[in-house]
Amino acid sequence: MAEITLQGVTKSWDAVHAVKGIGFKVQEGSFAVLLGPSGCGKSTTLRLIAGLDKPSAGRIHIGGRDVTDLPPAQRKIAMVFQSYALFPHLTVRENILFGLRVRKEPAKTFEPRLKRVVDILGMGKLLDRRPSQLSGGQQQRVALGRAIIADTSVCLMDEPLSNLDAQLRQEMRRELRSLQQQLGITMVYVTHDQTEAMSMADQVILLRDGRIEQDCPPAELYAQPASTFAARFIGTPPMNIVPLESTPAGMTIAGTNGPALCSHQTGRLELGVRPEHIRIVERGIVATVAHTEYFGADTVVGVEVGKARLLIRTPGQLRFAPGSAIALAWNESDQYFFDAETGLRRHLAETRVTSRQQL
């Protein structure tokens, strides 16, 4: 059993509350990502699971055991740090074996376990080198090797790819995911990078100000955001969030004459629609082009609609002069509604308006 469960976990230092009563469960053998901006509490949460910090309140269970009060060495976990934490005076071989020697494990197991790690990570030619003779990706593999050789069922990772360049990060994402699936370990991974979370995770735990904003699979986080924060954090570019106002026909984008996007609702509403779901058409919602950015595979067009600004992501290369008029459309199933006061998503019972124009 390598299931991880947190129940009402809080961590505070005097008046500073880094983690505020969070609870979640990571299933055995799954890849969970703690995602969020800097200062949201994700690294603190990982340190609490590892035993490097002790919670102010709440309980932590790993593999069915209450480990809340246990030191890291008794939690049967491995951890990979952002800095790799390699000993510069030791060879790759000795860096990987260091933990086994410290724990005084049987020396006769060293070589078989080392060979297994080397075969998995393809580091056979690096064993006699020192960290200063390795590239960033190779140093990362050594840190992974040290975690794998511990032969634990839980591995914790704190932004391990942040020091690598973009291309190498992409390669290491695939390797990490493949490695986790191959070994069947339970992995908890901290990052602020949505691409890492969406491409690797079975479960994304999105944190905000020390609390859980949403806990779900990545596809659900993208398709069913629980709040404007979740909607904006996932997606490139992020979801457009625009204010709505009440008109005789229904709720329309503020500053426009329509069409109505839903029937009259109590409270202030905001509309959410992802840039990739907006189409440029011959007839639709009138918009004024503000700028265009070409990225090779697609073009991002910034437009103004009434009092709102939207981004459109469309395939290929498009050229529009600033100030030119275009028409926009999107499917009704691709629009979301949020409470303007709380930021929480509202599921409207009926959004269709009899007098609305066809989007």
C-alpha positions in Angstrom: 0.0 0.0 0.0 1.3 3.4 -1.0 -1.8 5.6 -0.8 -1.3 9.1 0.6 -4.0 10.8 2.6 -4.0 14.2 4.2 -6.8 15.2 6.6 -7.3 18.8 7.7 -3.6 19.6 7.5 -2.6 23.1 8.5 0.9 24.6 8.7 1.5 28.0 10.3 4.3 30.1 11.6 3.0 32.6 14.1 0.6 34.8 12.0 1.7 33.2 8.7 -0.6 30.4 7.5 1.1 28.6 4.6 -1.4 25.6 4.5 -5.0 26.0 5.7 -6.8 22.8 6.6 -6.3 20.9 3.3 -7.3 17.3 2.7 -6.8 15.0 -0.3 -6.1 11.4 -1.3 -3.5 10.2 -3.8 -4.3 6.7 -5.0 -1.6 4.0 -4.9 0.5 3.9 -8.1 -0.8 7.3 -9.4 0.9 10.5 -10.4 -0.4 13.5 -8.5 0.7 17.1 -9.1 0.5 19.9 -6.6 0.0 22.9 -8.9 -0.2 26.6 -8.2 1.5 30.0 -8.2 4.5 30.9 -6.0 3.4 31.1 -2.4 0.3 29.0 -2.7 1.6 26.3 -0.2 2.5 23.5 -2.6 6.2 23.0 -1.5 5.1 23.3 2.1 2.6 20.6 1.6 5.2 18.4 0.0 7.6 19.0 2.9 4.8 18.0 5.3 4.3 14.7 3.5 8.0 14.1 3.6 8.3 14.9 7.3 10.7 17.8 6.8 8.1 20.0 8.5 5.5 19.1 11.1 1.9 20.2 10.6 0.3 22.5 13.1 -2.9 20.5 12.8 -4.3 17.5 10.9 -3.0 14.0 10.1 -1.0 12.5 7.3 -1.2 8.8 6.3 1.1 6.9 3.9 0.3 3.3 3.1 -2.3 3.2 5.8 0.1 4.3 8.5 -0.3 7.5 10.4 3.1 9.1 9.8 2.3 12.6 11.1 4.8 12.4 14.0 7.4 10.1 12.3 10.7 11.5 11.0 11.5 11.3 7.3 13.7 8.2 7.6 10.7 6.2 8.9 8.2 7.2 6.2 9.6 4.9 3.5 9.7 7.7 0.9 12.3 9.0 -1.6 12.6 12.7 -2.6 14.0 14.6 -5.5 14.8 18.3 -4.9 14.9 21.2 -7.3 18.7 21.7 -6.7 19.4 17.9 -7.2 21.5 18.0 -4.0 24.4 16.0 -5.4 27.8 15.8 -3.6 30.3 17.5 -5.9 33.3 15.4 -4.6 31.6 12.1 -5.2 31.2 10.2 -8.5 27.9 9.4 -10.0 28.2 5.9 -8.6 28.8 7.1 -5.1 26.1 9.7 -5.2 23.5 7.1 -6.2 24.7 4.7 -3.5 25.1 7.3 -0.8 21.6 6.8 0.8 22.1 3.0 1.0 25.4 3.5 2.8 23.9 6.0 5.3 21.1 3.6 6.0 23.7 0.8 6.4 21.9 -1.5 4.1 23.6 -4.8 3.1 26.5 -4.1 0.8 25.9 -7.2 -1.2 22.7 -5.6 -2.6 24.5 -2.5 -3.8 25.7 -3.7 -7.2 22.5 -5.4 -8.3 20.4 -2.4 -7.3 22.8 0.0 -9.0 22.7 -2.1 -12.2 18.9 -1.9 -12.2 19.0 1.9 -11.8 21.6 2.3 -14.5 19.7 0.1 -16.9 16.5 2.1 -16.3 18.1 5.5 -16.7 20.8 4.7 -19.3 23.7 6.0 -17.2 26.2 3.2 -17.7 28.9 5.6 -19.1 28.5 8.2 -16.4 29.2 6.2 -13.3 32.8 7.4 -12.8 32.1 11.1 -13.6 31.6 13.8 -11.0 28.6 16.2 -11.1 30.6 19.1 -12.5 31.3 16.9 -15.6 27.5 16.3 -16.2 24.9 18.3 -18.1 21.8 19.5 -16.3 19.7 16.6 -17.7 22.4 14.1 -16.6 22.5 15.6 -13.1 18.7 15.2 -13.0 19.0 11.5 -13.9 21.5 11.0 -11.1 19.1 12.5 -8.6 16.4 10.3 -10.0 18.7 7.3 -9.7 19.3 8.0 -6.0 15.6 8.1 -5.4 14.9 4.9 -7.4 17.6 2.9 -5.7 16.0 3.5 -2.4 13.3 1.1 -3.6 10.4 2.9 -1.9 6.8 2.9 -3.1 6.5 6.7 -2.7 8.5 9.4 -4.5 8.2 13.1 -3.8 9.5 15.7 -6.3 9.9 19.4 -5.8 10.0 21.2 -9.1 12.8 18.9 -10.4 12.8 20.2 -14.0 12.8 24.0 -13.3 16.6 24.2 -13.9 16.5 22.6 -17.4 16.0 24.3 -20.8 12.6 24.0 -22.5 13.5 21.2 -24.9 15.1 19.1 -22.2 12.2 19.7 -19.8 9.9 18.2 -22.5 12.1 15.1 -22.9 12.3 14.7 -19.1 8.6 15.0 -18.7 8.1 12.0 -20.9 10.9 10.1 -19.2 9.5 10.8 -15.7 6.0 9.7 -16.6 7.2 6.6 -18.3 9.5 5.8 -15.3 6.6 6.3 -12.8 4.4 3.9 -14.8 7.1 1.4 -15.2 8.0 1.3 -11.5 4.4 1.6 -10.3 5.3 4.0 -7.6 3.1 6.7 -6.1 4.4 10.1 -7.1 3.6 13.5 -5.7 5.1 16.3 -7.9 5.3 20.0 -7.2 5.2 22.5 -10.0 3.9 25.9 -11.1 4.0 24.9 -14.7 0.6 23.9 -16.1 2.2 22.1 -19.0 3.9 19.7 -16.6 0.8 19.1 -14.7 -1.5 18.6 -17.7 0.9 16.3 -19.6 2.0 14.0 -16.7 -0.6 13.9 -14.0 -3.4 11.5 -13.2 -4.6 13.9 -10.5 -4.0 17.7 -10.3 -4.4 19.4 -6.9 -4.6 23.1 -7.7 -3.7 25.3 -4.7 -4.4 28.9 -4.0 -3.4 30.8 -0.8 -2.9 27.6 1.1 -6.2 26.1 0.2 -7.3 23.6 -2.5 -9.0 25.3 -5.3 -9.8 22.1 -7.3 -8.8 18.5 -7.1 -9.5 16.4 -10.2 -8.0 14.8 -13.3 -6.3 17.2 -15.7 -8.9 16.8 -18.4 -11.6 17.8 -15.9 -9.6 20.8 -14.7 -9.5 22.0 -18.2 -13.1 21.2 -19.2 -14.9 21.9 -15.9 -13.0 24.7 -14.0 -14.6 25.3 -10.6 -13.7 29.0 -10.5 -12.2 31.9 -12.5 -8.9 31.2 -10.8 -8.8 27.6 -12.1 -10.1 28.7 -15.5 -7.4 31.3 -15.9 -4.6 29.1 -14.5 -5.1 26.4 -17.0 -4.8 27.0 -20.8 -2.5 28.9 -23.1 -3.6 31.6 -23.5 -5.8 31.4 -20.4 -9.6 31.4 -20.5 -11.2 34.8 -21.4 -13.3 36.1 -18.4 -15.6 39.0 -19.4 -18.3 40.8 -17.5 -22.0 40.5 -18.5 -24.8 42.9 -18.0 -28.5 42.7 -18.0 -30.5 43.9 -21.1 -34.1 43.5 -22.1 -33.1 40.4 -24.2 -31.0 38.8 -21.4 -27.4 38.8 -20.3 -25.0 40.2 -22.9 -21.3 41.1 -22.9 -21.0 44.4 -21.1 -21.0 47.4 -23.5 -22.6 45.5 -26.4 -26.1 45.2 -27.9 -26.0 41.4 -27.9 -26.7 38.8 -28.7 -28.0 37.6 -25.3 -25.8 34.7 -24.0 -28.2 33.6 -21.3 -31.5 34.5 -19.6 -31.7 37.1 -16.8 -29.9 35.9 -13.6 -29.7 37.1 -10.1 -26.3 38.6 -9.1 -23.5 39.7 -11.3 -22.2 37.2 -13.8 -19.0 36.8 -15.8 -18.7 34.8 -19.0 -15.8 32.4 -19.6 -14.7 31.1 -23.0 -11.4 29.6 -24.0 -9.4 31.3 -26.9 -9.2 28.1 -28.9 -13.0 27.7 -28.8 -13.7 31.1 -30.5 -14.1 31.1 -34.3 -13.7 34.0 -36.7 -16.9 34.0 -38.9 -18.7 36.1 -41.4 -21.6 37.0 -39.1 -21.5 36.9 -35.3 -20.5 39.0 -32.3 -18.7 42.2 -33.6 -15.2 42.7 -32.4 -12.4 45.2 -33.1 -8.8 43.8 -33.6 -6.3 45.2 -31.1 -3.2 43.1 -32.0 -2.1 39.8 -33.5 0.8 37.4 -32.5 2.0 34.6 -34.8 3.5 31.5 -33.2 4.0 29.2 -36.1 1.3 26.6 -35.6 -1.3 29.2 -34.7 -2.1 32.9 -34.3 -3.4 34.7 -31.2 -5.6 37.6 -32.0 -6.5 40.2 -29.3 -9.8 41.9 -29.8 -12.2 44.3 -28.0 -15.8 43.5 -27.6 -17.8 46.2 -25.9 -16.0 46.8 -22.5 -14.2 43.5 -22.7 -11.0 42.2 -24.2 -10.7 38.7 -25.6 -7.9 36.6 -27.0 -8.6 34.2 -29.9 -6.3 31.3 -30.7 -6.8 30.0 -34.3 -4.7 27.6 -36.4 -2.3 29.0 -39.1 -1.2 32.5 -39.8 -3.8 35.3 -39.9 -3.1 39.0 -40.5 -5.5 41.7 -39.3 -4.7 45.4 -39.2 -5.3 46.9 -35.7 -8.7 48.6 -35.7 -10.3 46.3 -38.3 -13.7 44.7 -37.5 -14.2 40.9 -37.4 -17.1 38.7 -36.2 -16.8 36.0 -33.6 -18.7 32.8 -32.7 -18.4 29.9 -30.3 -20.5 26.9 -29.3 -22.9 27.2 -26.4 -21.3 24.1 -24.8 -18.0 26.0 -24.7 -19.1 28.9 -22.6 -19.0 29.0 -18.8 -20.6 31.3 -16.3 -19.0 32.5 -13.0 -20.3 34.5 -10.1 -18.6 37.9 -10.3 -18.5 38.2 -6.5 -17.1 34.8 -5.4 -15.4 33.7 -8.6 -17.1 30.3 -8.4 -18.6 28.7 -11.4 -22.4 28.8 -11.7 -24.3 26.0 -13.5 -27.2 27.8 -15.0 -30.3 25.6 -15.5 -31.2 27.2 -18.8 -28.9 29.4 -20.8 -30.8 29.5 -24.1 -32.6 32.7 -24.9 -35.5 32.7 -27.4 -34.5 36.0 -29.0 -30.7 35.4 -29.1 -28.8 35.4 -32.3 -27.1 32.3 -33.5 -23.5 32.1 -32.3 
